[in-house]
C-alpha cells in the first residue's frame, strides 16, 4: 500500500466518523461543533485529491535504470549542487564571512567531480580544459560578489564582461565536443544561468534574502535543462558507452 493510499484511508475513516457526529438529531452535535474544526466537506475534498494523485502515481511507469539514465541523474545532481554551493559561497563573499574558505572548498570539490564526469567521456585533455573554464567562471562570479561588497562598480562591470566571454568559451567547448549541440543554445543557457546568479547576489546584498533564495531555487531548476541537453547529446554521440 502506498503512502497516499494510507493517508486516503485514514482521512476516509475520519470523514465517516465526522459525518456520524454531525448527523441531524445526534446528542453529540453541539459538543462536536465546539471541538472539531475540520469540516467534512474539506476532508472529502482532500480524499478526492489524494485519490487522483494515487491514480496518477499508479499509472506512472518507473523509469528503467540504464547507463544513460544514470548519466542524466548524475549530471542533474552535480550541476544543481554547483548552483546551490556556488551561490552559498558567493553570499559568504558578499558578507565577508569566515566560512567563505570552507564554502569555496566545497564548491571546488563539485568542480572536480563535474570535470571528472566530462573526462570520463571525452578524455583527460577535455577534463583539464573544462576544469579551467569552469573554475574561471566561478572566479568571475566571485569578482562580482566582491564588487558588491566593496561598492566597486568597475569590478562588477568587468566581472559581467568576463562572464560574457565565458559563455563563448563554454559553448565552444560543448558544441565542439557534441556537434549536435547548437552553440547559440549553450550561450543562451549559460547567459540565463549567469543572470540568475547576478540577480540572486544583488538581492542578497539588498538583504532581500527571501528573493535571493527564490532566485537560487530558479537557478537550480534552470540548470536542469542544461544537464538534460548535455546528457541526451552525450549518449547520442557516444552510444557504445551507454548500452
N, C-alpha and C positions, 0 to 999 in steps of 0.2 A: 504493500500500500504506500502510495506517495505521500509526502508531507502535505500537499494540497488536499488530497483525499481525506487525510486525518483531520485537518482543520475544518474542512467542509462538514464532516460527520459531527464534530463537536458543536459547530455552530447550528447545524440542523437540530441536534438534540436540545440545544439551548432555546432555539426558536419555538420548538414544540412545547417545552416547559413554560415558556413565557406566554404562549398562546393560551394554555390552560389557565394560567394565573389571571390573564386578562379576560377570560370568558365572562360574558354577562351573567350576573347573578351569583358569582362566587363570593364567599365571605372574605377572601383574602385580597380582594381587588384594591381596597383603599390602602392597606399596608403595602401591597406590592407597588403601587404607584409612588409611594414615598421612597422605596428602597431600590427599585430597578430604574436605571437611567437610559437603557438602550431600547428603543422602540423595536417591536417585532419586525416592522417593515424594513428597518435598517439591516437587521440580521438576515432577513430574506434576500435583500439586495446583495449583501456580502456573499451569501451562499451561491447566488446565481453567478456572480462574477468569478468566484473561485471554481465553480463547476466549469465555466467557459475556459478558464485558464488550464484546468486539468485536462479538458478535452483537447485543447491545443497541444499541451505537452505530450499527451498520448499519441497524437498524430505526427509529432515531430520525430523523424528518424535520427538516431545518433550518428554523428559524423565518424566515418571509418578512420582508424588511426593508420596513417601511412607516412612514409618519409616526407612527402610533400606537405601533408597537414602539419607534421612536426615542425618543418621549416617555417610555415606560416605562423604557428603558435609561438615559436621561439623568437622570430623577428618582431612580432607584435609585442611580446613581453619585454624584450630588450629595448626597443625604441620607446615604448611607453615609460619604462624606467628612466630612459635618457631624459624625457620631458619632465618627469617629476623630480628626479635627482638634480637635473640641471637648474630648474627654477628654484628649488630649495637652496642650492648653493649660491645662486645669484641673489636671492633675498638676503642671505648671510653677508654677501659682499656689500650690498646696499646698506645694511645695518652695521657693518664692520664688526661682526660677531667673532668671538673667539673660536667658535665651532666651524669657521669657514674652511680651515685646512682639512678637517675630517670630511666635510661635505664634498670638497673638491676631490679628495682621495676616492670617495665612494663613486663619484661621477667618472673618474678616470678608470676605475675598475670596470665600469659599464662600457666605457670606450674600448678597452682591451677585449672585453667579451664580444662586443659587436664586430670589432676588427677581425677577431679570430673566426667568427662566422663567415665574414666576407672571404677571408683567406682559405677557409675550408672548401670553398667553391672555386675561387679564381686564382689561388696560389699565393705564395709568400710575398711576391713583389706587390701584388694588388693589396694585400693586407697592410703592408707598410705604407703604401700610398694613401690608402683610405684612412689609416690611423692619423697620418699627418694632417690631412684635410679636416678630419673630424675634430682633432684637438685644436686646430687653428680656429675653427668656427666657435668653439666653446670659449676660447680666449677673447674673441671679438665681443661675444655677449658679456664677458666679464669686464671688458673695457667700457661697455655701455653702462653697466651697473656701477662701475667706479665713477664714471662721469656723472651719473645721477647723484651719487653720494656727495661728490665734491662740487656739484653745480657747474660742471665743466661742459658747456655746450659743444665746444670744439671736439672734445674727446668723444662725446656721444655721436656727433655727426661723422667723425672718422670711423667709428665702430659700425655705423649703419652702412657706410660706403664699403667697408671691408666685408660685411655680410653679403652685400650685393655681389661682390667679386666671388665670394664663397659659393653663391648659388650657381654661378657659371662653372666653378671647379667641380662641385659635386655632381652637377648634371652632365658634365663632360665625362666624369668617371663612370657613372652608371649607364649613360647612353652608349659609351664605348664598350663597356663590358656586356651590355644587353642591347643588341641592335634594335629590338622591337620596342624599346622604351624611348618615347619621344623626349628629346631634350627639353622642349618647352614645358612639358608636363612636370618634369622634375624641378625646373626653375620655379614654376608656379607653386608647387607643393612646398619647396624649401622657403619660398617667399612668404607663404601663409604661415608656415611654422615660425619664421622669424618675427612676423608681425604679432602673432600671439604672445611670443616671448617678450617683445618690446612693450606691448600693452600691459602685460602682467607685471613687468618690472615698474612701469610708470604708476600703476595702481598701488603697488606695494610702497613706493616712495611717497605717494599721497596718503598713505595709511588707510587706504580702502582695501582692507585685507580680504573682505568677502569677494570683491570684484577680482582681486588678484588670484584667489583660489579658483574662482569660476573660470577665469581665463586659463589657468593651469589645467583644469579638467578638460576644457576645449582643446588645448594643445595635445593632451593625451589621446583624445578621440581623433583629432585630425591626423596625428602621426600613424594611426592605424591604417589609414588609406594608403600612406606611403609604404608601410610594411606589406600590405596586401599586393600592391602593384609590383614591388620587388620580388616577393616570393613567387607570384604567378609566373613572372618572366624568367626568374632563375630556373624554375622547374622546366619551363618551356625550352630554354636554351640548353639545359643540361639534363635531358630526360633520363639518361642512363644512370645518373647519380641518385635518382629518386624513385626507383622501381621497388 
